[in-house]
Amino acid sequence: MIQLTKTGIDGLDDILNGGIVTNSTTLVSGNPGAGKSILCLQYIYNGVDEFGESGIYLTFEENASDLREAAESLGFDKWPEYVDNGDIKVYDKQVLLRENDFSSSLDLLLDDLEDDQYDRLVLDSLAMFELFFDNEMEKRTYLLKFTDILRENGLTSLITNEQGATFPDTDIGLANYLTDGNIYLIQTPTESGVNRYVWVAKMRKQNIETDIFPMEIDWGGIQIHPNASAFSMMGEQDPPI
């Protein structure tokens, strides 16, 4: 029987028919401001707060203090407490970018990655991760090595990825092949602001709801609504504008 890890995010576990496959790596893609980091904060926080599962948060883009402020601004009030007591381990950009090569940073992480204490991991973001490498072959080699290490050590992981277009395009990058699942966060401009949606495009070993669902970001983080959006990713209808 396939074991699932609940995200604790309203509506997302329903779309996933119970949660993310345990010991898998999922790519969370979207354009800037789509809510990728919020989803990841919520995933790690809920792991501790609701399910007693400790987590590691790797951020190449934020300081630990910025991450704490972002968490508290969403209502994740116990974030500092969980960091202080070790339930959440944060490696921020000051630590991860201290070394000039990823091998050195990986050596720094290995003790925690191999520690049975941790169940969940976030890497934010893939774009910054890839800056360590000079060419596509190095990127391929180290991304494969890193995702293998996560699986070998039983971590259920989310990796964020920048999506250039407002609406997901059809280009399938290397990361899509090396990860077990793909979640797209979509935001489309309207006259009054922005409409937000989530699309779970792929989850290996799992039956999922592949419609596009509306979502909101508010106090408490992301909430996904059960009524599927009236357009299709397959081009049957045009996306909303």
Secondary structure, DSSP 8 states (H G I E B T S, - for coil): ---EE----BTHHHHTTSSEETT-EEEEEESTTSSHHHHHHHHHHHHHHHH--EEEEEESS--HHHHHHHHHHTT-TTHHHHHHTTSEEEE-HHHHTSSSSHHHHHHHHHHHHT-TTEEEEEEE-HHHHHTT-SSHHHHHHHHHHHHHHHHHTT-EEEEEEE-SSSS--S---HHHHHSSEEEEEEEEEETTEEEEEEEEEEETT-----SEEEEEEETTEEEE-SS--SS-TTSSS----
